[in-house]
Amino acid sequence: MSMNPKSLLGSISKASPLATPLEMMYGLLEDKKDANEKYNALIPILHDALSRGYRFESKEIQSIVKILRDMPPAGARRNNFEKLYLKDEYTLRKLPKDARDIPYGHWY
């Protein structure tokens, strides 16, 4: 019998010492899934805008950069992601088409 994470969390008492760590782990998995979906939807829009001649400084590109900047988890991973991909138009073009292809230490 396999249980999905939601039903597992529901079966554990809130007073259990396992409740908080499991809820945190489930939250991280959900955050990663959500970030991957948003990233994969946003990247084609970014690449299309760059191919149509929008510059890094344009408000359209900067709004996408702002969204991308907040997607990785806070801390070193976010800093690494920003340094590798969000510096200029050239680094934006290096963004992978799929979030799963982002190097370790730059994403979830």
C-alpha positions as a printed Julia matrix, in Angstrom:
108×3 Matrix{Float64}:
  0.0    0.0     0.0
  1.56   3.28   -1.06
  0.59   6.58    0.49
  0.95   9.96   -1.08
  2.63  12.69    0.99
 -0.62  14.52    1.77
 -2.32  11.44    3.18
  0.83  10.59    5.15
  0.88  14.06    6.7
 -2.82  13.78    7.47
 -2.3   10.51    9.31
  0.39  11.94   11.62
 -0.75  13.72   14.73
  0.19  17.4    14.9
  1.74  16.66   18.31
  4.07  14.06   16.8
  7.75  15.0    16.67
  7.7   13.88   13.02
  4.95  16.29   11.99
  7.02  19.45   11.56
  9.99  17.94    9.66
  7.67  16.04    7.33
  5.59  19.16    6.69
  8.79  21.1     5.91
 10.01  18.39    3.51
  6.62  18.27    1.78
  6.66  22.07    1.51
 10.08  21.98   -0.16
  8.9   19.38   -2.66
  5.84  21.47   -3.48
  7.97  24.63   -3.78
 10.34  22.88   -6.19
  7.5   21.52   -8.31
  5.82  24.92   -8.42
  9.08  26.7    -9.28
  9.86  24.2   -12.04
  6.41  24.63  -13.6
  6.61  28.43  -13.5
 10.16  28.41  -14.87
  9.25  26.09  -17.73
  6.31  28.35  -18.63
  8.33  31.57  -18.37
 11.46  30.64  -20.33
  9.78  30.39  -23.77
  8.33  33.87  -23.21
 11.78  35.21  -22.31
 13.5   33.6   -25.3
 10.76  34.86  -27.62
 11.13  38.41  -26.29
 14.92  38.28  -26.72
 14.58  36.95  -30.25
 12.2   39.82  -31.09
 14.89  42.31  -30.11
 13.97  43.28  -26.56
 17.07  44.42  -24.67
 18.12  43.41  -21.16
 17.28  46.91  -19.92
 13.7   46.9   -21.29
 10.9   46.83  -18.73
  9.51  43.6   -20.26
 12.78  41.72  -19.82
 13.43  43.25  -16.4
 10.02  42.08  -15.16
 10.87  38.52  -16.24
 14.31  38.81  -14.61
 12.67  39.94  -11.37
 10.38  36.9   -11.38
 13.29  34.57  -12.16
 15.43  36.15   -9.43
 12.89  35.21   -6.77
 12.31  31.62   -7.92
 15.34  29.73   -6.51
 15.46  29.14   -2.76
 16.98  31.99   -0.78
 20.66  31.88    0.04
 23.63  30.58   -1.92
 21.51  28.9    -4.6
 19.7   32.13   -5.4
 22.98  34.05   -5.48
 24.6   31.44   -7.73
 21.59  31.44  -10.08
 21.65  35.21  -10.32
 25.41  35.37  -10.98
 25.26  32.67  -13.66
 22.1   33.66  -15.54
 20.76  37.11  -14.65
 23.68  39.47  -15.32
 23.01  40.56  -18.89
 21.39  39.57  -22.17
 24.14  37.05  -22.94
 23.67  35.17  -19.66
 19.87  35.2   -20.07
 20.29  33.38  -23.37
 22.18  30.62  -21.54
 19.15  29.75  -19.38
 18.16  26.12  -19.99
 14.77  25.41  -21.55
 13.92  23.04  -18.69
 14.43  23.74  -14.98
 15.75  20.2   -14.49
 18.82  21.18  -16.55
 19.9   23.96  -14.2
 23.18  22.93  -12.51
 23.25  21.73   -8.92
 23.77  24.58   -6.47
 21.76  27.04   -8.59
 18.23  25.63   -8.21
 16.3   23.27   -5.97
